[in-house]
Amino acid sequence: MDFLKKIFKKYKKFSLIFADFACIVFSYLTFILIRFDEGISQIIVDQTFYTVMLTTVCTVIALIIGRCYNTLWKYSSLREYGRTMGFFALGCVPALIARAFLPDLLLSHKIMLIFGFLSAVMVVISRVAIRMILSVTDLPRKQKGGVNTLIVGGGSAAKLLIEDILRNQSHLYSIVGIIDDNPQKVGRSIHGYRVFGSRKNIPAVVKEQSVEMIIIAIPSADQASLQKILSICSETSCKIKILPGIEQSMSDKKSISSNAIRDVEIEDLLERDPIHLDNQSLKSQIGGKTVLVTGGGGSIGSELCRQIAKYNPGKLVVVDCYENNAYDLQQELRYQYPDLSLDVIIASVRDQKRLDELFSHYRPQLVFHAAAHKHVPLMEVSPQEAIKNNVFGTFNTALTAHKYQVEKFVLISTDKAVNPTNIMGATKRICEMITQSIQSISETDFVAVRFGNVLGSNGSVIPLFKRQIQRGGPVTVTHKDITRYFMTIPEASQLVLQAASFATGGEIFVLDMGRPVKIYDLAEKLIRLSGYTPGKDIEIKVSGLRPGEKLYEELLMAEEGLTNTSHNKIFIGQPIACEYEQLTRQLEDLKAVLYDTDPDSVKKAVAAMVDTYSPDLDCNKTK
């Protein structure tokens, strides 16, 4: 069998042509023997010979023209079989036409049609046989060793995954069986592995079969179904892995690599489907224009740059004061987009003169302002730095954008700006006030985009949880009832770009992020899906709320209402009137306390500007 397989692979086209010839000859001889069982005359023998030769030549030429010999029959589908039959039938037409001019040399039309049908069926059967031989010989016997693994899902993706595991990953995973909700599959086998039952049987199967690893191989599952499966899997002590969406895991749509299997990510634990934004309008919004991104080396800023690069800007200018992140992003973008016109500039938004130089030189048409200090506890003990960077950095950048007549200026804001209890949130609220006030004196469209916590960003809770789990715990949660809104970095970045396309000036855009997530529950799930038991293997420690931290975040202030946009996940908060002259006077007063050594004095000055700000004046200044 292996010898024939090697011969077939080496001489694939010739092997198929020979097989087709054999099928045609076999079909004709079989029919002739049955049809003329009482005796075959020499005339019939001669006519059969010429008919077979002509039919073979014509059909082989037709199959070559139709590229039917280029098909990977190991992965063939009904489409390939139908295509083969179609070109085979086309190849029979010349023989039928020739019969009208050479009646003495060729068999009758009736016999030729019957022969043609039988030959086509035989050719397709030969392809099916080839596929079966290749598939069977490619799969080794069940491998021993490796982690006892249960596959959840018995569809085509799971089948391809099992094939790849058996072929390439025999020492990593040892498959013990399959779980599938289709009752018709239960009790049967897929590639020799038994389907034990539905998802409700997972805990029992794990115990009976000593399962250590569960791979969820249902790329088409929606978030609700995935949540239910993950919830059941979390009842076990198994390590959980996931086969991602089919577009991520299938390079040529015909095979799945087991290398695509990944750990459970926090996105999988969100109780909503990921948000996909319509970015078609961004091609005209960004294409060919000069786009400047401040804080371009940060979590949001760098993802913004990646998204912007997809839409062929005339030039992308990345501004950041931290050279390491900026350098890493520069190398990444140059590799991913070699034709991108890219300049990476080391500069601070605190430096008004430097900003003026940059805007004068590049004349950006779109500005995305992502530069900011964002860590709540750090800013509580250094409020002056939050004001210098967030407030006056935004004021400098916005004024410069106004001076050089930028088309659109988009501020990255946060839900912490709503009724803030910390200095970081209060400064971001002032940033929103700055954009709304400058809008009243400018032709530039100034807008803000407000969203919640960003998964995987620098300093976010999820990377911290993962590091704590890897160290063996404890996982620290500030309060058992604390909740947060979450979105992914790509979602947040796409929202910012989408806001730019909707902006007419003065808006605060808000994303519908679904229900808030309880952080304690998130920690428990992450521990369980990492193969541990909360409270037993990994402790969850409640450390108490940090200075300026509140139990839940809000997306709107009481004065703001929501207006729909053309996208069902994006809304506009009604702008609150903010006069430019009054704001500049308040900023002058705020500037006077920038070098005050008492953080509480600084917070009181901010509270004078933001009447919804409730500062924590009793926090430990050295904390």
WOJO-V157332 format. One line per field, one symbol per residue. ss: DSSP state (H for helix, E for strand, C for the rest). phi: phi as a letter, one per 30 degrees, with the letter a starting at -180 (. if undefined). burial: b if it has 24 or more other C-alpha atoms within 12 Angstrom, else e. A space follows every 10 residues. Layout:
# WOJO-V157332
ss: ???
phi: ???
burial: ???
This chain:
# WOJO-V157332
ss: CHHHHHHHHH CHHHHHHHHH HHHHHHHHHH HHHHHCCCCC CHHHHHHHHH HHHHHHHHHH HHHHHCCHHH CCHHHCCHHH HHHHHHHHHH HHHHHHHHHH HCCCCCCCHH HHHHHHHHHH HHHHHHHHHH HHHHHHHHCC CCCCCCEEEE EECCCHHHHH HHHHHHHHCC CCEEEEEEEC CCCCCCCCEE CCEEEEECHH HHHHHHHHCC CCEEEECCCC CCHHHHHHHH HHHCCCCCEE EECCCHHHHC CCCCCCCHHH CEECCHHHHC CCCCCCCCCC CHHHHHECCE EEEECCCCHH HHHHHHHHHC CCECEEEEEE CCHHHHHHHH HHHHHHCCCC CEEEEECCCC CHHHHHHHHH HHCCCEEEEC CCCCCHHHHH HCHHHHHHHH HHHHHHHHHH HHHCCCCEEE EEEEHHHCCC CCHHHHHHHH HHHHHHHHHC CCCCEEEEEE ECEEECCCCC HHHHHHHHHH CCCCEEECCC CCEECEEEHH HHHHHHHHHH HHCCCCCEEE ECCCCCEEHH HHHHHHHHHC CCCECCCECE EECCCCCCCC CCCCCCCCCC CEEECCCCCE EEECCCCCCH HHHHHHHHHH HCCCCCCCHH HHHHHHHHHC CCCCCCCCCC CCC
phi: .ddddddddd cedddddddd dddddddddd dddddcddlc dddddddddd dddddddddd ddddedhddc ddddcdbddd dddddddddd dddedddded cbddccdded ddddeddddd dddddddddd ddddddddcd deccjiddbc cckbdddddd ddeddddbbd ccbcdclbca ddddcdjcbb hicdddlddd deeddeddch dcbccdcbed dddddddddd dddddccddc bbddedddcc dbibbbcddd dbddcdedcd dadedccdcd dddddceicd ccbdidcddd eddedddded chddacccca ccdddddede ddddddbdcd dbbcccacdd cddddddddd dchdcbbccc dadbdedddd cbdedddedd dddddddddd dddchddbbc cdcbddddhd cbdddddddd eddddddded cbdddcbbbc bcdcdideid ddededdddd djjdccbdad cdbbdbbddd eddddddded dddbjjdcdb cdciddcddd dddddddddc jbcdicdbdc cdcjddeicc dbcbcbdedc ccbdcdcdcc bcdddcebdd dddddddddd ddcecddced dddddddddc dcdcdcccdd dcd
burial: eeeeeeeeee eeeeebbebb bbbbbbbbbe bbeeeeeeee eeebeebbeb bbebbbbbbb bbbbeeebbe bbbbbbeeeb bebbbbbbbb bbbbbbeebe eeeebbbbee bbbbbbbbbb bbbbebbbeb bebbbeeebe eebeeebbbb bbbbbbbbbb bbbbbbbebb eebbbbbbbb beeeeeeeeb bebbbbbbbe bbbebbeebe bbbbbbbbbe beeeebbebb bbbbbbbbbb bbbbbbeebb eeeebbbbeb bbbbbbbbbb bbbbbbbebe ebeebbbebb bbbbbbbbbb bbbbbbbbbb bbbbbbbbbb bbeebbbebb eebeeeeeeb bbbbbbbbbb ebeebbebbe ebbbbbbbbb bbbbbbbbbb bbbbbbbbbb bbbbbbbbbb bbebbbbbbb bbbbbbbbbb bbbbbbbbbb bbbbbbbbbb ebebbbbbbb bbbbbbbeeb bbeebbebbe eebbbbbbbe ebbbbbbbbb bbbbbbbbbb bbbbbbbbbb bbbeebbbbb bbbbbbbbbb bbbbeeebbb eeeeebbbbb bbbbbbbeee eeeeeebebb bbbbbbebee eebbebbeeb eebbeeeebb bbbbbbbebb ebbbbbbebe eee
